[in-house]
Amino acid sequence: MSVNASTIAEFSAPGNLDELTPANRSTWSREFISQWMNDEIEGNHQGRTPLTQFFNGTVTAYDVDQAGVNIVWNGFPNRIAIRFGNNDERRWKAADSSRDVQDEYLEWSLIRDNDNNIISVTFTCEGPEYWQFLGSDQRDTLVSNIYQLNSPLLDGVNKRQFFSVDRKDPNNQQKWIYNPNNKYNSSTTTGTITHLVQDANTLGAEIDIAAQATVLRKSRSTGQPVTESDQLIRCSRYGDPDRNSDPRIGFKINQLALTGASVSIADPVGLYMHEFDTSNFKLDPTGDGESLQDIPEGTFTFQRGDIDKQQGLRLKIQIPAGTKNEEGRQLTVSDIYDTKEEKHIAFGAQFADYITMGVHGVAITGGRPATAEPCLRPAGVAASAAFEDMVPELRQKIQDQASPFKRI
């Protein structure tokens, strides 16, 4: 262990957001992040056993200045990519059709004008638990954030729309409970979005995967080590093997554990956009793919988090007002041209192809790896079955959408 090892006083808000009161910063650290980690370490969840190679940085000293390890994956839903293969238009349509299929810890919503052009598309990777905490312990901040981040689309909307209201006493705001799945945070077509809502997209899931991946595994039948990412996630039964994210997180953490290291997630614990590659995008004011211009400054805006620190939390894409073509038409996101794909932007999902998601791991090196445990017995294929159940609905939504590629 490094001679500079120390514990951290408390876990910060995701992305080091400076909006919690001092008391609530302490509560978030102690009752959420720290408690989740302690539960994993102690094996408090059903089917889990105590962990020896996962640590809580507020309890166990470690080198807080270490570079650590970035664990990254592509933000486009891999299960959709598997389903539709190389048919880009169908996979983009499917990914835009429902928040339920946006399962790489990245979700988005867009809004179109009457000509079907995209006015704006907004991406988020903020876990719902943080916003539920705001809703219970710092409600004014919650409401202010929702309005500010979704202005002007939510201007004039009554704040009660964000809450579950007591029917017997509807005017008593003390009885209001924040509804993370309110209608302004559950659609892909309203252009309004606050945080993640897909069932698997949670901070708790991130911590569980990282923690359980520190358990070394061996085959029940042969006794041989299990280290390949797809086999490992099925063996340890954490996350979904068909996602980009879960197998990658588990594999990288497990590789550290194999060296004997104890592992954790770096502060601030969160799910982040690490990078957004905009190098292939140009503005096409004439619509012919020929007279291309640089994207106007202010088109890509990270509204929360710090992308320069690989901690982007919220990205809004919209052509600045007043950016017009020679005929005086306000240009839209649909006037952005992807020079790699040679297509105009017609779906929010096209941007997801260029977003790299990630988490940051830290380690205490120099230890001895624990004895490998046998693979857990299979518990069915609930995650895959749930996706299969959605396929008929997705097919119908795809059929209902006329192709927006008017200039191809």
N, C-alpha and C positions, 0 to 999 in steps of 0.2 A: 504494500500500500504506500502511496506517496506520503512523504513527510509533510506535505501541505494539505493532507486530508482533513476534512471537517464536515460537520453536518450543516444543513441549511436551516435557517430559523423557521421558515415556513414555505410552502409551495405558493407560487404566484398564480394570478389569474391567467387563463390561456392567452398567449401572445403578449404577456406582461401588460395587459389592459389596465389602465389606471382609472378605474371607475368604481371599485369597491371601497366602502368605508374601511378604516383599519380593523374594526371589529369583524366585519364580514370577510375581509381577507383572511383573518385568522380562522374563521369558521369554515370557509371554503377549503383551506389547507387541512384543517384538523378533521372535519366531519365528512369530507368528500374524498379528496385525493389520498390523503394519508390513511383514512379508514379503508378505502378500497384496497390499497397496497397491503395494509396489515391483514385484511381478510384473506387475501391471496397467500400471504406468507404463512398464516396460521392454518390454512386449509379449511376455512369456515364455510365454504360453499359446498353444496351437495356434490358428491363425486370427486371432490378435490382432496389432496393430501398436503401436509405442510411442506413448504419449499425451503431449500437450503441455499439456493443460488439466485434469489431475487431479494432486493433490499429496498428499504424506505429511506430516502436521503435525509429526512428529518430525524431519523433514529440512528442510522449507521453512517459513520464518517467515510467520505470518499474524496477523491481529487475533483473538486468542483470546477477547476480550471482546465480539465482535460478536453481534448478535441472531441472525444466520443465517436460515435458512428451514426451516420445518416442512413436511414432505411427508407427507400423511396419506391414508388410505383406509379403507373400511369392512372390518371383520373377517370378515363372512360370505363364504363362498366364492362368488365371482362365477360360476364355471363351473357350480356347482350352481344358482344363480339363473337362469342362461341356460337350463339344461336344463328346469327346472320352472316358470319364469315366475312367475305370480301365485298358484300353488297353494302357499300357505304351509305347510300340513301336510306335503305331499310334499317340499318343499325342506328343511324342518327335519329330517324323518326321514332324508333322504339325507345331510345334513351330519353328523348324529349317528351315522351307520352305520359310518364308517370314518375313521381318522386320515389315510388316503391322500388323501381329498378335502378335507381341511382345509388348504388351500394358500395362505392369505393371511398366512403367518407367524404364525398363531394357531391353536392346537390345544387340544382339551379332552377331558375324560373325566368321566363321571358315574356315580353308583351309585344304584340304586332299592331301595325296600323291597319286601316281598312283595305289596303292593297296587299296585305300579308307580309309586308316588310317588317323585319325585327327592329323595334325602336330601342330596346335595351335587353340585356341578359345579365343576370346577377348570380354569382356563384358563392356558396358558403361552405365552410367545413367546421363550423362551430358546433360542438356537442350540445345536445338538448339539456343536459344536466345543469350546465352553467346558467342557462336562461331560466330554467325552472327555479333555480336558487335565487336569481334576481326576482322572479315573480313572487317568491314567498318572503324574502328578506330585504329586498331593495326595489320595491315595486315602481317607484317613481322613475328610477333609472331604466327599468325594463320598458315602461311605456314610452319614455322619451326616446330611447334607442330605436324602438320599433317605428315610431313616427319619423324620426330623423333619417334613418337608413332607407326608408321606403317612400320618402317624399319625392314628388308630389302625389304619388298614387294613393296614399292613405290620408291625404289631407281631407279633413271633414269626417273621417270615419270615427264613430264613437268607440272609446277605448274598451267598453264592455264587450265588444266583438272579439277581443283577445282572451277573454276569460270564460270559464264556466260559472254561470250565475245561479245563485240559490233561487229557485222558482218561488218559494214561499216568502222570501225576503230579498227581492231582486235589487233593491236600492241600497242594501247594506254591503258596501264595498269590502268590509272586513271578511265577508263570507265568499268573496270572489276567489276563484282558484285559476291560476294561469293555465290556459289550454294550449299546449305546444302544437297541437294539430288544428288550430283555428284555421278558418277558411283562407286567411291571408298568408298562411305559412304551410300550405299543403298542396298547392297547385303548381304546375309547370307553365301555366299560361296566363297568370295574373301579373307577372313581373314583380310580385312582392314575395319576399323571402326573408326569414330572420335567422334560422338555424336549421340543423339537420333534423329530419323526422323519420327517415327510413329506419325500420326497427333495429337493424344491425349497426347503424351508424351512431355509436355512442362512445363517450370517453371511457366508460366502464368496460366496454368490449375491448378497447385498445389496451387497457391495463391488464385485463384477463389474458389476452393473447400473449402479451409480452411476458407476463409472469409464468404462465403454463409452458411457454416455450423453453424456459430454463430447465425443465425436467428432461433429462436425457432418456432416450427410449431405445428399446431393443425389440426385435420380432418375437412374438409369442411362440412361433413355430420353429425358428432357427436359432434364436438367441443372438442374431447378428444386429449390430447397431443400426438404428433407423435415423438417417440424417438428410435424405433427399426431401425437398420442401413439400411436395405433394404427399408423399408417404408419411411424413412427419405430422402434418396437420390432421390427417385421418387417424394416425396412431394415437395422438394426444387429444383428439376431439376438441380442438379450439377453432372457432371461426368457420369460414366457408372455403373449401378447397378450390372452388371455381372463381373466386375473386382474385384480382391482382394483388390486393393489399394483404389479406390475412396470411397466405402462405409465405409472402415475402417478409413480413414482420417476424413471423415465427422462425423462419429459416435463419435470418440474420442474428436474432437473439440466441437461438440454439447453437450457432457456430461460436459465439462468444462463450457460452456455457461449457462447450466441449473443451475449451482451453483451461477450465477451472475457474473462470471469472465469475464473480457475482454481478448481476446485471440489474439495471433499473431504467426508467424513462427520465430523461433530463427535464429539469425545471426550466421554463414553465411547461407542465404536462398539457399536451393538446394535440390536435390533428391539424396539419398545416398544408397549405400550398407552398411547396419549396421553390418552385420555378414555374414561370409561364413564358413559353417560347413564342415570341411574337414576330420572329424574323421572317416568316413566310407570308405575313399579311401586308397587303397594300390597299389603298383606297382607289376605287374605280368609279369616278364620277360620271363617266360616259356609258358605263354598262357593257362595254365590248371586250373587256379584259386586255385592252391595248394601252390606253392612256393612264397608266397607273401612277399613283402618287404615294408619298409617305403617309402613314397613318397620322392624323392630327394629334397633337399633344393633348392629353386629357381624355383620350378615348378609353384607355385602359386604366382604371383607378382602383387601387387597393384601399378600401374604406376602413378596414380593421386589420390589426396585426401589422407586421413589418416584413415585407417580402425581401428586403435587403438582408434580413437575418434568417431567411428561409422560414418565416413564421407568418405567412399571409393567411388571413382568416376570411376575408370577404373581398370579392373582386366584382366590380361593376364595369360593364362594357357598353358604351353609348357614344355615338358621334356627337361632339359638342354642338350646342345650338348655334346657328348662324353659319355652319359649314354647308355651303350650297354648291350645286353644279352651275354651269353657265346659264341654264334655264331658270335658275332661282329656286330649284327644289332642294329642300332640306335633305341632306344625305343621312342615311340610316346604317345600322349595322349590316344590313343586307347588301350595302354597297362595298363592303369589305371583300377583297378577293384573296383567296388562298393560292399562292403561286405554286405551292408544292402539289396540291390536289387539283389545281386548275379549275376551281369552283368558287362561286360566290358563297357567302355565308347565308345559309337558309335554315340552319338549326343551331341552337345553343350547344348541342353536343359536339359540333365541329371544333369548338374551342377546348372541350374536355380532352380531345386528342393531344393537345399541346400543354396540358397542365400536369406537372409532376407533383404528386402528393408525398408526404413523408412524416416520419416521427424521428426523434433523436434519442439514441440510447447512450447510456453511460455505464462504466464498468469498474469494478475493483479487481485488478488482476493479481496473479500470483497464487491463487488458491488451487485446490485439487478438485477435479470434477467429481460429482456425486455418482453413486452406482446407478447404472441405467435401469429404468423400470420397464416392465413389459408393456406393450401397447394396450390401451384400454379396449375393452370389447365394444364392437360396433353398437351404435344406438339408433340405427336407421338412417334415413336420408331426408330428414325433415326440411332442411334448407333447400335442397335441390327440388324436392317435391313442391314446395311453396312456389318456386319459380315456374315449374311446369304448369301449375294451376293457373298462372297468370298468362300463359302463352295465348290461349284463345282470345282473351281481352286485348292483348297487345296486337295480335293479328288484325282484329277488327279496327283498332285505332289507326293502324298503319293504312288499312284499306280506305278508311274515311278521310285520310289526309291527301289532298291533291298535291302533286309535286310542286314545291316552291321554286324549283330550279327553272325559272322562266327564261334565263339568258344562256342556257347551256345546250 
